[in-house]
């Protein structure tokens, strides 16, 4: 059952909470994704 927003304030608060959750997921996910990409890099020899 979808929540019913009765006022603009409730809608804005709900929207802001969702955006905060997405930002937190991005801040956690981007470093993990970068670590996944660079994990397989082998050290290049310097002769």
C-alpha positions in Angstrom: 0.0 0.0 0.0 1.5 3.3 -1.1 1.9 6.1 1.5 -0.5 9.0 1.1 1.0 12.4 1.4 -1.4 14.9 2.9 0.8 18.0 2.8 3.6 19.4 0.7 5.8 19.3 3.9 5.3 15.5 4.2 6.1 15.0 0.5 9.3 17.1 0.7 10.5 15.3 3.8 9.9 11.9 2.2 11.7 13.0 -0.9 14.7 14.5 1.1 15.0 11.2 3.0 15.1 9.2 -0.2 17.8 11.5 -1.6 19.9 11.1 1.6 19.7 7.4 1.3 20.7 7.5 -2.4 23.7 9.8 -1.6 24.8 7.5 1.2 24.6 4.5 -1.1 26.6 6.4 -3.7 29.3 7.4 -1.2 29.6 3.8 -0.1 29.2 2.3 -3.6 31.7 4.4 -5.6 34.8 3.6 -3.5 33.8 -0.1 -3.5 33.4 0.0 -7.3 36.7 1.8 -7.7 38.4 -0.9 -5.5 36.8 -3.6 -7.6 38.2 -2.0 -10.8 41.7 -1.5 -9.5 42.0 -4.7 -7.6 43.1 -6.7 -10.6 45.8 -4.3 -11.7 49.2 -6.0 -11.5 52.2 -4.0 -10.5 54.3 -3.2 -13.6 58.0 -3.9 -13.5 60.3 -1.0 -13.7 63.6 -2.0 -15.2 
